[in-house]
Amino acid sequence: MENNQIIQELTLEDVMGDRFGRYSKYIIQERALPDIRDGLKPVQRRILYAMNKDGNTFEKGFRKSAKSVGNIMGNYHPHGDSSIYEAMVRMSQDWKLREILIEMHGNNGSMDGDSPAAMRYTEARLSELSGELLKDIEKETVEHVWNFDDTEKEPTVLPAQFPNLLVNGSTGISAGYATEIPPHNLGEVIDGTIYLIDHPTASIEKLMTYIPGPDFPTGGILQGQEEISQAYQTGKGKVILRSQTKIENIKGGRQQIVVNEIPYEVNKANLVKKIDEIRLNKKIDGISEVRDESDRTGLQIVIELKKEANAEGILNYLFKSTELQVNYNFNMVAIDQMHPQQVGLKRILASYIAHRKEVVLKRSHYDLNKALKRQHIVEGLMKALSILDEVIATIRSSKDKKEAKEQLMMQHQFTLEQAEAIVMLQLYRLTNTDITQLRQEAQELASQIMQLQKIIDEEAELLRTIKNELRVIKKKYANPRKTVIEAKIEEIVIETEVLITAEDVMVTVTKEGYLKRSSLRSYQASKPDELGMKEGDLLVFAKQVNTLDHLLLITNKGNVIYRPVHEVQEIKWKELGEHISQTIINYSPDEVILGVFDYRELDEAKNFLAISREGLIKQTKMSEFTLWRTYKSRAQTIMNFKSPEDELVNIYLVDPTLELDVFLASYLGYGLRYSLSEIPLVGPRAAGVKSIGLKPGDFVVNGLVVYSQGDTPIVIVTQRGAVKRMLAQEINQIGRAKRGLMILRELKNNPHRVAYMGEGSQANLRIQNQKGQEVVISTKDYPIADRTSNGSFVLDEKQGGEVNTVEPLFEF
């Protein structure tokens, strides 16, 4: 019954909340986050304190790491030995800490992420600078608390003669909090601290004249002064940290990129491996070899380049794609007055100064008490030596030490402490030299007491003492800055030439939307007519281009598709190719490719001329079609149609500075010619203007660009199977949007209608009628006729019906 009374029924939420809350509080305050005053996490503080207490200091020999770890674990840190040893090793790694706190003999890991040797193999001792963190700890300067089993006392913070939090930085993850404080230069931090002591209201900008930014042990280049300032204000910010690199010329007219400093906490072996993977996978062309030439004299990674490789471009690509350049995120969180706080530069320095004031004040009280006690004893000894015979007589007449002390106190008015010192006095000290030494000591003590009293009474003297001690530390330990700070974050622009191997290839595009690139080897090993293509499909584009070139494909639905040549799938000449609908969403089943334009750079001076079936026309600058973000899956528009049935019949890329005309032919047999300059230049989403006055039931069959002066033959095929050639210039320039003149003779019965109109200089046409009869003709076989001629028949409409397909055959 009694047992049941102590059983509590609690909800899971309450239990979990309570337990996790306690656990969180513990790891925040006593494990993962550093103290703002000494910059140490509890495990680090315990390591330094225990090693100091054991006399494992810099001026003595090294001691087995395992012995130190055992002491720390047994007395102060009741956790796994591996966590203690890992913390100890990190404090000895000069690529992690700006100023190491532990010196280690043996393998203590490497920048390549190698594990350190086991603690039974390594030896360690405190570094000389660690001694400055621990100095005066025996003088009751900091609070001590009981350890985990109440057998020893340990400090809650170290006296810290320099601002270690900023000098060595910190990194850690706890519950709900993480910290990332970068290391800084010791000399700069001390200068900034001294300035803040003298100017408590100093601005961040002023402090940054002394502490311009972090100083990483691995050097490198830090970019972004404004971002550093922001981080120092708020405790949060992002900067860019990049490797220190140089480009050197080597034999054979080649170059190499040499890396001598890499960003903080980057694993060198992984970085070299990543660069070599880029070489192996040919993500960029131009790297011939990657070597890690680091040795005991320093770090060196060499990236050897091929002949005529773009060294600057490759370096930029490596900055962007590897850890040769990283983002460093400030997140300055520390324990300040038992609470985790996001702190800026000034708060860290101010908290350190407040801590030092407290430490120096407590030390001064301790030293003062000790000096006053010693002064009291020195006075007693001097008095005893001045009445030495009487003192000796008193002692000799006493039966024991206790009575001797009592008699000295009674007969000569010595205090208990003085009497104790007199009876313990050794005979050799009764010489003349001793009184001289005592007088000198009395003078020194008086001076020391006066100075200590001044420190305690006057804040100015206290601050002067703190500053002098900081200057001593700076003079002894400061070293030049390793990290270079650049004001602006450099934007990395990667040139396409770097990413792509320049290679001449054959690109083909068919009317139905199949595109591919083939190597010249594949093309040359085949006959041109062996090109892989679906039956009934037509070739629209076949040309030798370079992988650095680009393509714009324009469809009858007014869509513009962009493809860089290097992204076009490489397929053998005899194979079909990739259909555009595999990547472009909303590509209609009845959509066809009208025109393909290749270019290296978009030409500002050239315009696209778009001609629609229902009588719209427009010009749009080629430069309107710069690369868009979603080009892989979405097309852009070159013309907005006014009706869903409308579509493009032709597309040209024209030079508006030339004297050019547009020649249009309509189904009912009207031809219209006018100057290109009459067509306005509008944006890609505009519908355009009226191109020709169409009768009901009429539509534009095609439009051509022709020279204003000279003779430009055109070919017309009628629905009845007749073919004729004429000159476009036979139709005078009339003006845009007019109806035009007849280009066929109108017949009352079964009139001819335009089934096809195209360029008639030299082309082969495949003509097919309703019954599938077809004929291939060469346009040059037909004489130039006048505009009223109806041409000559090539197919018999009575036998095969009307012409339904006329296709120009692509000539290689």
C-alpha positions as a printed Julia matrix, in Angstrom:
812×3 Matrix{Float64}:
   0.0    0.0      0.0
   2.82   2.36     0.89
   4.56   1.62    -2.4
   1.44   2.59    -4.36
   1.34   5.99    -2.66
   4.66   7.08    -4.21
   3.63   6.12    -7.76
   2.66   9.23    -9.74
   0.43   9.15   -12.78
   1.64  11.76   -15.27
   0.74  12.41   -18.9
   3.37  11.58   -21.5
   3.36  15.25   -22.62
   4.29  16.43   -19.12
   7.02  13.83   -18.69
   8.53  14.41   -22.14
   8.32  18.19   -21.8
   9.93  18.19   -18.36
  12.71  15.72   -19.22
  13.54  17.24   -22.57
  13.48  20.72   -21.07
  16.04  19.68   -18.46
  18.17  17.93   -21.05
  18.05  20.99   -23.34
  19.04  23.31   -20.51
  21.98  21.05   -19.71
  23.39  20.78   -23.23
  22.87  24.48   -23.9
  24.55  25.67   -20.72
  27.01  22.88   -20.03
  28.06  21.22   -23.23
  27.68  22.75   -26.69
  27.95  26.52   -26.33
  30.99  28.56   -25.21
  31.02  31.06   -22.35
  31.22  34.64   -23.56
  33.95  35.44   -21.01
  36.64  32.83   -21.66
  35.32  31.45   -24.97
  35.44  27.86   -23.72
  32.92  25.05   -23.59
  32.85  23.11   -20.28
  34.84  20.17   -21.68
  37.58  22.5    -22.95
  37.71  24.38   -19.64
  37.98  21.12   -17.72
  40.78  19.88   -19.97
  42.83  23.04   -19.45
  42.12  23.23   -15.71
  42.92  19.57   -15.04
  46.16  19.65   -17.06
  47.2   22.85   -15.29
  46.42  21.38   -11.88
  48.48  18.29   -12.74
  51.42  20.48   -13.7
  51.17  19.43   -17.34
  52.23  22.9    -18.48
  54.31  24.29   -21.35
  57.6   24.61   -19.45
  57.53  20.93   -18.45
  57.78  17.76   -20.48
  54.99  16.19   -22.54
  52.74  13.64   -20.88
  50.71  10.77   -22.32
  47.33  12.06   -23.53
  45.63   8.99   -22.04
  46.8    9.98   -18.55
  45.38  13.48   -18.89
  42.11  12.16   -20.36
  41.79   9.71   -17.46
  42.29  12.5    -14.91
  39.78  14.76   -16.64
  37.18  11.99   -16.92
  37.68  10.77   -13.35
  37.64  14.17   -11.7
  35.63  16.61   -13.8
  34.0   15.31   -16.98
  32.07  12.06   -16.44
  31.49  11.39   -20.15
  33.16   9.19   -22.77
  36.92   9.38   -23.08
  36.57   9.79   -26.85
  34.66  13.08   -26.49
  37.34  14.42   -24.13
  40.17  13.3    -26.4
  38.48  14.74   -29.51
  38.13  18.11   -27.75
  41.76  17.92   -26.65
  42.95  17.09   -30.17
  40.93  19.94   -31.69
  42.59  22.38   -29.29
  45.97  21.23   -30.65
  45.12  21.56   -34.38
  46.64  24.71   -35.82
  44.29  24.55   -38.86
  41.23  24.69   -36.57
  42.38  27.17   -33.86
  44.01  30.49   -34.62
  46.17  30.11   -31.47
  46.5   26.54   -30.22
  45.83  25.89   -26.54
  47.42  22.43   -26.37
  50.72  21.23   -27.81
  50.69  17.63   -28.97
  53.39  15.17   -29.94
  52.31  12.51   -32.41
  49.61  12.31   -35.05
  46.88  14.81   -34.14
  44.94  14.47   -37.42
  45.24  16.5    -40.61
  43.43  18.88   -42.94
  42.54  15.82   -45.03
  40.2   14.65   -42.27
  42.57  11.9    -41.09
  41.83  10.65   -37.58
  44.42  11.39   -34.87
  46.39   8.54   -33.34
  44.83   6.88   -30.3
  45.42   8.72   -27.03
  47.79   5.97   -25.8
  50.21   7.0    -28.58
  50.12  10.8    -28.35
  51.57  13.14   -25.76
  50.26  16.54   -24.78
  50.86  19.58   -22.61
  49.35  23.04   -22.3
  50.65  25.68   -24.7
  52.24  28.8    -23.3
  49.18  30.85   -24.32
  46.92  28.48   -22.34
  48.87  29.55   -19.29
  47.53  33.07   -19.89
  43.94  31.78   -19.78
  44.64  30.04   -16.45
  46.89  32.69   -14.89
  45.82  33.79   -11.39
  43.26  30.98   -11.06
  44.8   30.12    -7.66
  44.09  33.65    -6.41
  40.33  33.17    -5.91
  39.67  35.17    -9.08
  36.87  32.96   -10.4
  34.02  31.03    -8.85
  34.63  27.34    -8.18
  31.85  24.77    -7.81
  31.8   21.15    -6.73
  32.41  18.56    -9.41
  29.95  15.77   -10.3
  30.74  13.67    -7.21
  31.46  16.51    -4.75
  35.1   15.47    -4.29
  36.84  18.31    -6.13
  36.14  21.91    -7.0
  36.28  23.15   -10.59
  36.09  26.68   -12.04
  32.93  27.92   -13.76
  35.07  30.18   -15.96
  38.8   30.84   -16.43
  40.46  34.21   -15.62
  41.35  34.56   -19.36
  44.02  37.2    -19.85
  42.95  37.61   -23.52
  39.54  37.51   -25.33
  39.71  33.82   -26.33
  36.15  33.64   -27.7
  37.08  35.94   -30.58
  40.67  34.74   -30.99
  39.84  31.06   -31.39
  36.15  31.26   -32.27
  33.78  28.4    -31.57
  31.41  26.03   -33.31
  28.68  23.92   -31.75
  25.13  22.59   -32.01
  22.76  22.26   -29.05
  18.98  22.07   -28.63
  17.41  24.98   -30.48
  20.72  26.82   -30.7
  23.84  26.57   -32.81
  26.93  28.72   -32.79
  29.49  29.64   -35.42
  32.01  32.22   -34.22
  35.03  32.7    -36.5
  38.61  33.0    -35.19
  40.31  36.41   -35.16
  43.8   37.87   -34.95
  45.06  38.11   -31.36
  46.82  41.47   -31.82
  43.81  43.05   -33.55
  41.36  41.78   -30.91
  43.54  43.18   -28.12
  43.76  46.55   -29.9
  39.96  46.6    -30.25
  39.49  45.63   -26.59
  41.84  48.4    -25.41
  40.0   50.92   -27.61
  36.63  49.84   -26.15
  37.99  50.15   -22.6
  38.91  53.78   -23.39
  35.75  54.46   -25.45
  32.81  52.44   -24.06
  30.37  54.02   -26.57
  32.52  53.17   -29.62
  30.62  52.24   -32.8
  31.08  48.96   -34.69
  32.59  50.94   -37.59
  35.27  52.34   -35.25
  35.96  48.94   -33.69
  36.35  47.52   -37.21
  39.3   49.83   -37.82
  41.05  47.66   -35.21
  39.27  44.34   -35.89
  38.55  44.44   -39.65
  37.24  40.87   -39.72
  37.96  37.23   -38.92
  41.46  35.85   -39.33
  41.33  32.15   -40.13
  44.24  29.85   -39.28
  44.09  28.54   -42.87
  44.31  32.05   -44.35
  42.29  32.54   -47.53
  40.48  35.58   -48.88
  37.38  36.89   -47.09
  34.99  38.96   -49.21
  32.24  41.28   -48.02
  33.09  44.12   -45.65
  29.47  45.23   -45.37
  28.43  41.68   -44.54
  31.12  41.46   -41.82
  29.85  44.74   -40.37
  26.29  43.37   -40.38
  27.47  40.21   -38.6
  29.36  42.26   -36.0
  26.22  44.33   -35.4
  23.71  41.49   -35.08
  25.73  38.32   -34.57
  24.43  36.91   -37.86
  25.69  37.29   -41.42
  27.09  35.57   -44.49
  30.44  36.23   -46.14
  32.41  34.54   -48.9
  35.64  32.73   -48.09
  37.8   31.69   -51.03
  41.15  30.0    -51.54
  44.37  31.89   -52.17
  45.26  30.96   -55.74
  47.67  31.97   -58.48
  48.04  31.08   -62.15
  51.57  30.11   -63.21
  53.09  29.48   -66.64
  54.74  26.11   -67.1
  56.68  24.5    -69.94
  55.05  23.78   -73.26
  53.11  27.06   -73.27
  50.7   25.68   -70.66
  49.48  27.06   -67.34
  48.67  25.7    -63.9
  46.5   26.9    -61.04
  48.31  26.72   -57.68
  46.29  26.78   -54.44
  48.24  27.63   -51.27
  45.42  28.41   -48.84
  41.97  26.84   -48.68
  38.85  27.98   -46.81
  38.5   27.32   -43.07
  37.32  23.81   -42.11
  37.36  22.54   -45.71
  38.6   18.95   -46.01
  41.6   19.16   -48.37
  41.45  15.53   -49.54
  37.75  15.84   -50.44
  38.43  19.11   -52.27
  41.22  17.53   -54.38
  38.98  14.52   -55.07
  36.1   16.76   -56.22
  38.37  18.73   -58.58
  39.73  15.47   -60.0
  36.16  14.15   -60.49
  35.41  17.28   -62.55
  38.44  16.4    -64.71
  37.45  12.73   -65.03
  33.77  13.42   -65.77
  34.79  16.13   -68.28
  32.37  18.61   -66.7
  34.8   21.16   -68.05
  37.52  20.65   -70.59
  41.0   21.93   -69.93
  42.24  20.22   -66.73
  44.97  17.67   -67.44
  46.03  16.74   -63.88
  45.24  17.52   -60.24
  47.96  16.98   -57.62
  48.19  17.5    -53.86
  51.76  18.66   -53.31
  51.29  19.57   -49.63
  54.16  18.62   -47.29
  55.49  19.69   -43.91
  56.48  23.07   -45.36
  52.94  23.99   -46.33
  49.79  23.38   -48.34
  49.87  23.23   -52.14
  47.31  21.92   -54.61
  48.31  22.07   -58.28
  45.73  21.97   -61.1
  47.65  21.5    -64.34
  45.84  22.74   -67.45
  45.87  21.67   -71.09
  47.37  23.85   -73.78
  45.31  26.95   -74.62
  42.9   26.26   -71.72
  41.16  29.31   -70.25
  42.83  29.41   -66.8
  40.7   32.28   -65.42
  37.5   30.66   -66.64
  38.4   27.25   -65.19
  39.34  28.85   -61.85
  35.98  30.66   -61.75
  34.17  27.4    -62.46
  36.09  25.68   -59.63
  35.24  28.54   -57.25
  31.56  28.07   -58.11
  31.46  24.26   -58.17
  33.84  23.19   -55.4
  34.88  24.19   -51.89
  37.68  26.34   -53.29
  35.13  28.98   -52.33
  32.54  28.61   -49.56
  29.92  30.68   -47.79
  30.86  31.35   -44.18
  27.84  31.99   -41.97
  28.33  33.96   -38.78
  26.02  32.83   -35.99
  27.61  34.24   -32.86
  25.8   32.57   -29.97
  27.42  32.33   -26.52
  26.38  31.81   -22.91
  26.1   35.25   -21.35
  24.98  35.38   -17.7
  23.75  31.76   -17.88
  21.62  32.45   -20.97
  22.35  31.65   -24.64
  22.47  34.96   -26.5
  23.12  36.0    -30.08
  25.85  38.55   -29.6
  27.64  41.12   -31.72
  31.29  42.13   -31.58
  30.79  44.92   -29.06
  28.78  42.72   -26.68
  31.5   40.04   -26.72
  34.25  42.59   -25.97
  32.17  44.41   -23.33
  31.38  41.11   -21.54
  35.07  40.19   -21.63
  36.08  43.58   -20.2
  33.48  43.21   -17.4
  34.88  39.75   -16.65
  38.47  41.02   -16.54
  37.48  43.86   -14.22
  35.99  41.32   -11.84
  39.03  39.01   -12.09
  41.6   41.77   -11.56
  39.57  43.19    -8.65
  39.36  39.79    -6.94
  43.05  39.15    -7.62
  43.94  42.55    -6.18
  41.92  41.82    -2.99
  43.66  38.44    -2.69
  47.14  39.93    -3.24
  46.36  42.81    -0.85
  45.33  40.47     1.96
  48.45  38.37     1.39
  50.68  41.47     1.33
  49.09  42.9      4.5
  49.66  39.61     6.32
  53.28  39.49     5.19
  53.76  43.17     6.1
  52.51  42.44     9.62
  55.0   39.55     9.99
  57.9   41.58     8.54
  57.18  44.35    11.03
  57.26  41.75    13.87
  60.55  40.26    12.63
  62.15  43.71    12.35
  61.01  44.58    15.86
  62.33  41.21    17.14
  65.74  41.79    15.57
  65.93  45.24    17.16
  65.42  43.69    20.66
  67.06  40.4     19.79
  68.76  39.72    23.2
  65.52  40.21    25.07
  63.62  38.0     22.6
  66.22  35.23    22.96
  66.12  35.48    26.77
  62.32  35.23    26.72
  62.4   32.16    24.46
  65.17  30.46    26.51
  63.28  30.95    29.75
  60.16  29.29    28.28
  59.63  25.58    28.71
  58.1   24.91    25.22
  57.08  26.54    21.96
  53.58  27.37    23.18
  54.86  29.16    26.3
  57.5   30.96    24.21
  54.77  32.4     21.98
  52.65  33.43    24.95
  55.61  35.13    26.67
  56.55  37.02    23.49
  52.98  38.27    23.23
  52.8   39.26    26.89
  56.28  40.72    27.42
  56.87  42.37    24.02
  53.34  42.9     22.63
  53.82  40.74    19.53
  50.66  39.38    17.88
  50.08  35.64    17.58
  51.12  35.64    13.89
  54.29  37.61    14.68
  55.17  35.37    17.66
  54.69  32.28    15.47
  57.08  33.71    12.85
  59.69  34.62    15.53
  59.79  31.18    17.15
  60.07  29.57    13.7
  62.97  31.87    12.78
  66.17  30.05    11.79
  69.41  31.08    13.5
  71.2   32.03    10.26
  68.66  34.8      9.76
  69.99  36.65    12.83
  72.77  38.15    10.72
  73.08  41.82     9.76
  72.13  41.04     6.15
  68.72  39.77     7.16
  67.61  43.05     8.72
  68.6   44.8      5.48
  66.56  42.32     3.47
  63.59  42.75     5.8
  63.71  46.53     5.49
  63.85  46.2      1.68
  60.92  43.76     1.74
  58.96  46.13     3.99
  59.47  48.93     1.45
  58.4   46.7     -1.45
  55.33  45.54     0.48
  54.34  49.09     1.31
  54.62  50.03    -2.38
  52.7   46.92    -3.46
  49.93  47.55    -0.94
  49.58  51.14    -2.08
  49.35  50.04    -5.73
  46.81  47.28    -4.98
  44.74  49.67    -2.88
  44.76  52.11    -5.78
  43.52  49.4     -8.2
  40.71  48.53    -5.78
  39.72  52.14    -5.08
  40.12  53.73    -8.5
  38.44  52.34   -11.67
  40.91  54.22   -13.91
  43.81  52.34   -12.29
  41.92  49.04   -12.61
  41.38  49.65   -16.35
  45.0   50.76   -16.79
  46.15  47.48   -15.26
  43.88  45.45   -17.57
  45.19  47.37   -20.61
  48.84  46.93   -19.61
  48.34  43.18   -19.17
  46.67  42.98   -22.59
  49.6   44.87   -24.16
  52.05  42.4    -22.61
  50.08  39.49   -24.12
  50.01  41.23   -27.52
  53.75  41.92   -27.47
  54.53  38.3    -26.57
  52.08  36.35   -28.71
  50.68  38.5    -31.54
  51.49  37.46   -35.11
  50.64  38.85   -38.58
  47.17  38.39   -40.08
  46.72  35.36   -42.35
  43.35  36.07   -44.0
  43.11  38.83   -46.61
  39.9   40.89   -46.44
  38.35  42.27   -49.64
  35.58  44.84   -49.46
  33.27  43.48   -52.18
  31.91  40.02   -52.86
  33.05  39.18   -56.38
  30.3   37.79   -58.58
  31.49  34.7    -60.39
  30.66  34.71   -64.08
  31.35  31.39   -65.78
  31.96  31.67   -69.49
  30.25  29.03   -71.61
  33.53  28.32   -73.38
  34.92  26.94   -70.13
  32.08  24.51   -69.56
  31.87  23.13   -73.07
  34.42  21.41   -75.24
  34.48  23.36   -78.5
  33.75  20.84   -81.24
  32.34  21.06   -84.76
  29.22  18.88   -85.15
  26.38  18.34   -87.59
  22.96  19.4    -86.31
  19.74  18.39   -88.03
  16.16  19.44   -87.33
  13.12  17.99   -89.1
   9.74  19.55   -89.78
   8.03  17.15   -87.36
  10.34  18.21   -84.53
  13.19  15.66   -84.36
  16.56  17.16   -83.56
  20.0   15.71   -82.97
  23.66  16.43   -83.23
  26.06  13.98   -84.8
  29.81  13.96   -84.69
  31.52  14.81   -87.96
  32.96  11.27   -87.86
  29.45   9.76   -87.8
  28.33  12.13   -90.58
  31.33  11.52   -92.79
  31.05   7.74   -92.37
  27.52   7.89   -93.8
  25.95   9.25   -96.96
  23.87  12.42   -96.56
  20.75  10.6    -97.71
  21.24   7.96   -94.97
  20.03  10.49   -92.4
  17.69   8.82   -89.9
  14.22  10.31   -90.44
  10.59   9.21   -90.25
   8.84   8.46   -93.49
   7.06  11.54   -94.78
   9.09  13.9    -92.54
  11.15  16.71   -94.06
  14.53  18.15   -93.19
  14.31  21.81   -92.14
  17.88  22.39   -90.96
  21.15  20.52   -91.49
  24.37  22.4    -90.85
  27.86  22.07   -89.45
  27.91  24.17   -86.26
  30.01  24.34   -83.1
  29.07  23.11   -79.63
  29.51  26.72   -78.46
  26.72  27.84   -80.82
  23.01  28.19   -80.02
  19.79  27.4    -81.87
  16.38  29.07   -82.0
  13.65  26.8    -83.39
  10.42  28.56   -84.43
   7.17  26.64   -84.93
   3.99  27.32   -86.91
   2.21  27.94   -83.56
   4.41  30.99   -82.93
   6.59  29.26   -80.32
  10.33  29.9    -79.99
  12.4   27.03   -78.58
  15.96  27.68   -77.43
  18.63  24.98   -77.42
  22.37  25.42   -76.92
  24.08  23.06   -79.37
  26.01  21.29   -76.6
  22.68  20.33   -74.95
  21.27  18.75   -78.11
  21.45  14.99   -77.69
  24.36  13.37   -79.51
  22.94  10.66   -81.79
  24.36   8.79   -84.78
  23.62  10.22   -88.23
  21.55   7.18   -89.21
  19.33   7.33   -86.11
  16.12   9.28   -85.65
  16.95  11.86   -82.98
  15.12  13.27   -79.96
  11.62  14.66   -80.41
  11.16  18.18   -79.06
   7.99  17.14   -77.18
  10.13  15.01   -74.83
  11.37  18.19   -73.15
   9.0   21.01   -74.2
   5.66  20.78   -72.41
   2.49  21.72   -74.36
   4.08  20.95   -77.73
   1.0   20.33   -79.92
   0.68  17.14   -82.0
   0.02  19.27   -85.12
   2.91  21.67   -84.4
   5.76  21.75   -86.93
   9.14  23.46   -87.09
   9.12  26.33   -89.58
  12.61  27.72   -89.19
  15.87  27.1    -87.32
  18.44  29.84   -86.72
  21.95  29.19   -85.4
  24.1   31.89   -83.8
  27.07  32.39   -81.5
  25.71  35.63   -80.01
  22.3   37.26   -80.48
  22.57  40.0    -83.11
  21.19  43.31   -81.84
  20.94  44.58   -85.42
  18.78  41.76   -86.81
  15.03  41.25   -86.59
  12.72  38.3    -86.93
  10.01  38.77   -89.55
   6.92  36.67   -88.78
   4.12  36.17   -91.36
   0.79  34.6    -90.37
  -1.83  32.68   -92.4
  -4.66  35.07   -91.54
  -2.88  38.21   -92.67
  -0.72  39.43   -89.74
   2.91  40.49   -90.01
   5.46  41.86   -87.54
   9.13  42.45   -86.85
  10.7   41.61   -83.46
  14.32  42.1    -82.43
  16.36  38.91   -82.27
  17.84  40.14   -78.97
  14.4   39.81   -77.34
  15.08  36.07   -77.12
  17.89  36.08   -74.57
  18.23  32.93   -72.47
  15.21  32.41   -70.19
  15.28  30.4    -66.97
  12.78  27.72   -68.01
  14.06  27.27   -71.58
  14.48  23.5    -71.16
  10.76  22.88   -70.7
   8.98  26.01   -71.97
   8.93  27.89   -75.25
   8.61  31.64   -75.68
   6.1   33.34   -77.95
   7.02  35.26   -81.11
   3.43  36.2    -82.11
   0.08  36.29   -80.33
  -2.57  35.19   -82.83
  -5.96  36.85   -82.92
  -7.78  33.61   -83.72
  -7.04  30.03   -82.63
  -6.97  28.89   -86.29
  -4.17  31.3    -87.22
  -0.57  30.11   -87.56
   2.75  31.22   -88.98
   3.42  30.44   -92.63
   7.0   31.72   -92.67
   9.7   33.21   -90.46
  12.79  35.14   -91.53
  15.8   36.7    -89.82
  16.39  39.97   -91.66
  18.84  42.84   -91.65
  16.63  45.98   -91.64
  19.45  48.14   -93.03
  19.23  46.35   -96.39
  16.73  47.38   -99.09
  14.32  44.46   -98.81
  10.69  43.88   -99.68
   8.06  41.43   -98.53
   6.23  39.43  -101.21
   2.95  37.77  -100.15
   0.8   35.32  -102.08
  -2.78  34.45  -101.09
  -4.81  31.32  -101.83
  -7.15  33.17  -104.22
  -4.16  34.23  -106.33
  -3.37  37.73  -105.09
   0.24  38.9   -104.85
   1.41  41.94  -102.84
   4.85  43.5   -102.56
   5.93  46.3   -100.23
   9.0   47.56   -98.37
  10.17  45.84   -95.18
  10.39  49.29   -93.59
   6.56  49.48   -93.59
   6.4   46.68   -90.99
   6.64  48.04   -87.41
   9.11  46.65   -84.86
   7.16  45.32   -81.86
   7.71  43.06   -78.82
   7.47  39.26   -78.88
   3.97  39.17   -77.36
   2.4   41.63   -79.85
   0.06  40.34   -82.58
   1.55  42.49   -85.33
  -0.23  44.46   -88.06
  -2.31  43.63   -91.13
  -0.12  42.32   -93.93
  -2.59  42.03   -96.87
  -6.27  42.77   -97.48
  -7.88  39.32   -97.69
 -11.29  38.55   -99.19
 -13.6   36.22   -97.24
 -12.3   32.66   -97.56
  -8.84  33.83   -98.61
  -5.65  33.3    -96.6
  -1.91  33.88   -96.95
  -0.21  30.84   -98.49
   3.31  32.16   -97.94
   5.43  35.27   -97.7
   8.98  35.77   -98.94
  11.65  38.38   -98.38
  12.94  39.63  -101.74
  15.3   42.36  -102.91
  13.68  45.7   -103.73
  15.82  46.02  -106.87
  16.75  43.2   -109.22
  15.05  39.97  -110.22
  13.88  37.44  -107.67
  12.18  34.39  -109.19
   9.34  32.77  -107.3
   7.58  29.48  -107.98
   3.84  28.89  -107.72
   2.1   25.49  -107.66
  -1.7   25.48  -108.1
  -4.22  23.04  -106.67
  -4.83  21.76  -110.23
  -1.19  20.58  -110.52
   0.19  23.46  -112.58
   3.65  24.98  -111.92
   4.87  28.38  -113.0
   7.77  30.7   -112.27
   7.6   34.51  -112.29
   9.55  37.44  -110.9
   8.42  38.92  -107.6
   9.35  42.35  -108.93
   6.68  42.0   -111.64
   4.27  43.08  -108.91
   4.97  46.73  -108.23
   5.45  47.99  -104.68
   1.9   48.83  -103.68
   1.91  49.2    -99.89
   1.14  47.18   -96.79
  -2.41  45.9    -96.14
  -3.56  46.38   -99.75
  -5.25  43.52  -101.63
  -2.54  43.29  -104.3
  -2.59  42.12  -107.91
  -3.56  38.78  -109.41
  -0.62  36.44  -109.97
  -2.77  33.85  -111.83
  -5.23  34.34  -114.68
  -8.74  34.02  -113.27
 -10.83  31.35  -115.04
 -14.62  31.23  -114.84
 -14.7   27.45  -114.62
 -12.4   25.56  -112.24
 -10.07  28.49  -111.48
  -6.49  27.92  -110.33
  -5.77  28.52  -106.65
  -2.31  28.87  -105.03
  -1.38  25.63  -103.26
   2.25  26.63  -102.79
   4.44  29.67  -103.33
   8.16  29.71  -102.62
  11.57  30.79  -103.78
  12.1   29.79  -107.39
  15.8   30.23  -107.99
  17.02  26.66  -107.46
  14.9   24.18  -105.54
  13.5   20.71  -105.93
   9.82  20.35  -105.07
   7.95  17.17  -104.22
   4.32  17.55  -105.35
   1.63  15.05  -104.32
  -2.08  14.86  -105.14
  -5.1   13.41  -103.33
  -4.61   9.91  -104.77
  -0.97   9.81  -103.64
   0.54  10.37  -107.06
   3.71  12.42  -106.7
   6.29  14.07  -108.83
   9.64  15.73  -107.99
  10.47  18.75  -110.13
  13.39  21.14  -110.37
  12.16  24.75  -110.47
  14.97  25.84  -112.77
  13.44  23.68  -115.53
  10.53  26.14  -115.78
  10.88  29.41  -117.72
  10.0   32.76  -116.17
   6.42  33.58  -117.16
   4.32  36.69  -116.67
   1.92  37.17  -113.81
  -1.19  36.3   -115.85
   0.14  32.9   -116.85
  -1.24  29.78  -115.16
   1.89  27.71  -115.78
   2.17  24.17  -117.1
   0.67  21.01  -115.62
   2.9   18.42  -113.94
   0.06  16.25  -112.53
  -3.32  15.38  -114.11
  -6.06  16.55  -111.76
  -8.67  14.44  -113.54
  -6.74  11.26  -112.71
  -5.36  12.05  -109.25
  -7.43  14.89  -107.85
  -6.17  18.18  -106.42
  -2.63  18.8   -105.17
  -2.62  18.5   -101.38
   1.14  18.58  -100.55
   4.02  20.58  -101.96
   7.31  20.28  -100.1
  10.69  21.81  -100.92
  13.42  19.18  -100.6
  16.41  20.18   -98.45
  19.65  20.4   -100.41
  22.96  19.54   -98.68
